[in-house]
Amino acid sequence: MSGPLRLRVHEGLDQIPAADWDALRPDDNPFLAHAFLAGLERQGCIQPELGWQPWHLGAYRGETLVGALPCYLKGNSHGEFVFDWSWAEAYARYGLDYYPKLLAGVPYSPVTGPRLLARDETVAQALLLQLRSECARRRFSSAHVNFVDSVQAPWFDSEHWLERNDWQFHWHNAGYRDFDDFLAALLPKKRKNLRQERAKVAAQEVELLTLHGDELSDEDWRFVHTCYSATFEEKGNYPALTEGFLRHLGQTMPRSLVVFMARRRGQRLAMALCLRSSSTLYGRYWGSLEEVPGLHFETCYYQGIEYCLREGLSRFEPGAQGQHKIARGFLPQRTRSFHYIQRENFRSAIRTALQAERDDLQRWGEQLQLQSPFAAAVAQLSA
């Protein structure tokens, strides 16, 4: 398709037809679905009072949408999982406003994936240039593109965009036949520990159910949201996702939503809420009404691994942080985010700080690799 490229800001995703948006998705990552992102806005999860204001970019040739970027005007740094509070403090020390800033990513979701919905790099570069132009034109401090996948990472030039890394812990399916086959790949001590953790849950007469979005009852939905809210409030965080949003996912993306429900004698005890694509399970939220030894690991990790094995999924990403996941078969995976700082003096200072941070992160990653629970990895390191 030929013709000049026209860029436009959309202050609500419903301004873009769902079919046009979804046609640009390069894969079936559920977090980029129009239903997911528009649902956040419709169900009250995205609002200025929470620090989120829709600022989506669309690229058009004529009336045809040829590129898009899920983007938000941020009044704080909550719900991003790439922490830049120290950058905001540095701005404040100089009497400058760090907020508002622009954030391209998926709210409340530290999930790697494509961010630039564009079929060619020319359109992608136009979207990135527009982000920078919006900062200059509207005097925003910065623009951030979080959790970029390895395919799109090379599209960010190092002159303007500062790369920031971190580690998450992911499980990969090495062709295991079943859970016992997975356990057989672990070191004997790690294998024993996992079996003991699962045995503790079984000894408590806990039953685990796998439910998709179209299989939850009204009572199940209420329980899921109650558990989610309780976990966030317990940690001093605001539970931004409404029950209406979770039900919306169950209605619009029923087979992409997976809940592992723990019950005892018919009474609900705990749940782990996940989303899935055709290749990957994404662990998102957990909550429990009772402390049961081993139940967190069973519900959040082992049930997810078994689900991947049954469904033929290749990867399980259980969420941010959590070095304890390594012992349970989740290995370190580098994440990437890119940051444009409008003021050159701050950009230079942050660039220097990020280089030191990357060096530290690399050393930490090397130490994490030594903690692998897999017998083959340990044998290779010892060779």
N, C-alpha and C positions, 0 to 999 in steps of 0.2 A: 504494500500500500504506500503510495507516494503522497506528497503534500507537506506543507509546513507543520511543525510540531507546536502544539499549543498546550501550555501548562495551566492548571487550575487548582485552587484550593477548595476542598469540600469540607464544610463544617458539620458533617454528618454522613455516615456511610450509606444511609438510605437515599442520599442524593445520587448514588451510583447504582444502577440495576444489578441485582445479584448475579444474573447470568453473565453480564459483561465483566464483572469483577472476577468471578470464579473461572471464566474462560482464560484468564491470564495466569492462574496458578500453575506452577510447573510440576506440582505433584499434589498428593492428597493430604498434605499436612493439615490436620483439622484446625489448627490455630489461625490459619490464614483464610479459612472459609468465610464467606460473607455472613453466613448464619451465625458464626461464632462472634465475629467482631461487631456486627450490627446488633446482635443480641446484647452485648455488653452495654451498648448505648441505650437501647430500648428499655432494658430492665433496670436502669438506674445505677449500674456499676461504674459508668463513666460520667462524671459531672465535675464542674469547676470546683465545687466544695471539697472534692476529694483530690484535687490537683490535676485532673485530666480534662482536656477539652479537645474534641476531634479536630484535626487539621490535616486531613488526608489529601495527598497529592494525586492528581490524575493527569495523564499525558494523552492528548487527543490529536488525531489526524482527521480533519473534518469533524464529524460527529462520532467517530469511532474511538473508543477507549483502547489505546495501544500500550499503556503502561500505568502503573499505580504504585503507591507506597502508603502502607498504613502508618499514620503519623499523628502525633498529639502535641498540643501545647501544654507544657507541664508547669505547674506552679509549685512543685516540690519534687523530691526524688523518691517518693514512696512507690512501691510496686514495680520496681525496675530490675532489681537484682544485679545491677552493675553500679556499685556505690560510688557516688561522686560528692558526698557531703563535704569532704575536705576542700574540694574545688569551690563549692559555694561559700565556705568559710573564708577562703583566700580572697574571693571577690568582696565579701563583706568587710574584711579588714582594710581594703582600699576604698571603701565607701561606694562600691559598685553593686548593682543588682545582677545576681546570677539567674534569677527567675524573672520572667518566664524563659524557658528554653524549649527546643523542639526535640521530640523523641520519636524515632521510627522503630517500631517493634510491636510486640504483642503485650498488652497490659496484663500485669500480674502473672506472667508466664515466662520463666527462664528457659525457654525452649529454642534450641538452634534450628534454623531453617532459612529458606529464601526470604529476603525482605523486599527486594526490588522486583515487582511483578512486571517484567518486561521480557520480551522474546529476543531482543538484541541489545547489545551493550550500548549502542548509540542512545536508545531511549533511556536506559539505566543511567547513563552519564548525565542526560538532561535532567533527570529526577534529582540526582545528587547535586548538580549545579543549582537547581531550584531551591534545595534545602539551604545551601550557603547564601543564595540571594535573599531568601526570606530573612535570614539572620541580619544581613546588612540593611535591608530595606526597613525592617520593623524593629531593629536594634535588639534582637534576641542575643543572649550571651553566647549561645552554642547550639549545635545540632548533634544528635547522637543516634547511631544505628546499632541496636543491640542484638547479640546472638546471631551473627551472620554466618551462613554455612560456608564451607570451603570452596564451593563453586563461585560464589559471588564475592568472596574476600578480595580477589585480585582486582576487582573493579574500583577499589578505593585507593586513590593515589596518596603516596606518603607525604607529599608536600602539604596538603590541606588536612588530611584525615590521620588522626593518631590512633594506632591500633592498641587495644588493651586486651589482655588474655586472663583467663582463669581456668580452673580445673573443675569439671564435673565427673561423675562416676557412672558409667554405663555398662550394662550387661550385653554381651554379644553371643548370639547363637552360633556355636561352632558345629552345627549339624547334630546336636544331641538328640537321641531317640526319645528320651523322657527325662524326668528329674533325677532318677538314679544314675543315668548316663552322665548328666551334668555333674553330679556329686563325685562320680568316679574320676573326673578330671582334676579334682582338688587334692591338695596335700592331705594325708590321713588325719592330721589334727584338725584341720579346717572342716573336713568332711564330718568328723565326729561332732564338732561344735554345732554345725547346722542341723544334724539329726537330733541332737539334744534339744535345741531350741524348738524344733517342730514337735518333739515329743512332749515338751512342757505344755504346749497349747492343746494337744490331743488329750492330755491327762486332765485338762479342765473341762472336758466334754464340749469343746467349742466346735461348732459346725461352720464351715466356710461355704458361701454361695457366690457364684459369679452371675451378675445381672447386667444386662445391657439397658440402654435408655428406655426402650419400649417394654421393659419387663419389671419396672419398679412401680410399686403401688403408691397411693397418696401418702400412706404412713412411711413408706421407705424414703420418699423425697423429703418429708419433714425431718426424718431421722438424719439423713445425709447432711442437710443444711445445719441442723442442730450440732452435729459433731464437728463439721467444718468451722462453725462460728465459735464453738467452745475452745477449739485448739488455738485459733487466732487470738481470742480474748485472753486465754491463759498466758500467751507469750507477749501480751501487751500490744498486739496489733489489731487494726480495725478490719473486720471481716467484710470486705467490699462486695463480694459476690452475693447477690440476693438469691433467695429460694426461687424466685421467678426466673432468674437467668439459668439456674441449673435445670429447672423444668423445661425451659425453652430449648436447651441442648438436647434433652431427652425427646422432645417433639420433633425438632428439625434435623438432628444428627443422631438418631437413635442407636445406630450400630457403631457409631464412633465413640460413644460414651460407655465406659465399663466401670462397674462398682463391685468391689469385693466386700461382701457383707459377712460379718461374724455374728453368729447367734449362739445362744445356749438355751436349750429347752424352749425354743421358739421366741425367746426374747433377744432383741437386737443389742449387741455389745459394742461393735466398732465397725468402721467402714474405711475403705480407701477408694477414692474416686480417681479414675484415669481416663485419658482419651487415647485413641489409637488411629493409626493410618494403616495402609495395606502392608507396611513393613515394620512399624515401630509402635511400641506401647509407651505412653507418656504418663508417669505417675504424677499426680497433682496434689491431692489433699487427703488428709488422714484425720480421724477423730475417734475417740473412744469414751464410753461412759463408765468404764471400769478398768482398773489396772489388772491386767492378766499377763503373767510372765511370758515373754516371747511373742505376744500377740501383735505388737507393732511390726516386728520383722516378718511374721507370717503373712499379715495382711498386706503390707506395703511392698514386700520384696518377693517372698517365695510364691505367693499366689500369682504375682505378675509373671514370674519366670515360667511357672507351669502354664499360664495362659499363652505366653509366647510360644511355648513348645507345642501346645495343642493347635494353635492357630497358624503355625508356620511363620511367625514374625521373626525378623532377624535381629532386632535390637529392643532394649528396654532402657528408657531414660527415666529414672525415678525422681528427678528434681534436682534442685541446687544443693551444693555443699554435702557434708556427710562422709568424712573419711572412713567412718565405720563400715561403709558399704563395701569397701575393698575386700574385707574378710568374707563377704557373702557373694563374691563373684563379680562385683562391679569394678571395672578398671578405669583409671583416669583418662579423661578425654578433654583436650584443650578446647576452650570456647574463645570466640573472637567478637569484639565489639569495636566500633569505629566512631571517633569523636572529632568534630570540627569546632574549634574555639575561635570565636570571631576576633578577639583582640590578640594581636601577634605576640605581645610580650607575655601574656598568660599562656598562649599556645606553646611558646618556646620553653617556658618553665615546666609546663605539664609534660611536654615531650621528654625532657630530661628525667622527670620523676617516673614516667612510665617505663623508660629504658631500665632504670634501676629495679623497678617492680618486676619487669619481665625477667631480668637476671635472677632475682630471688625466686620467682615462680618456676623458672627452669630447674633450678637446684632442688626445689621442693618436689617438682615432678619426677626428677630422677630418684629421689628418696621414695616417692609413692610407688614407682615401678618395682622397687625392691620388695614391696609388701604384697606382691601378687600371691593369691592363694592357690594358683594353678601349678600343678606339679611340673608340667612341661616348661613353663616360664622360668621356674626356679632352676630346673636342670640346665636350661640354656644359659642363664646367668652364671652358673657354676662351671660351665664348660671352659 
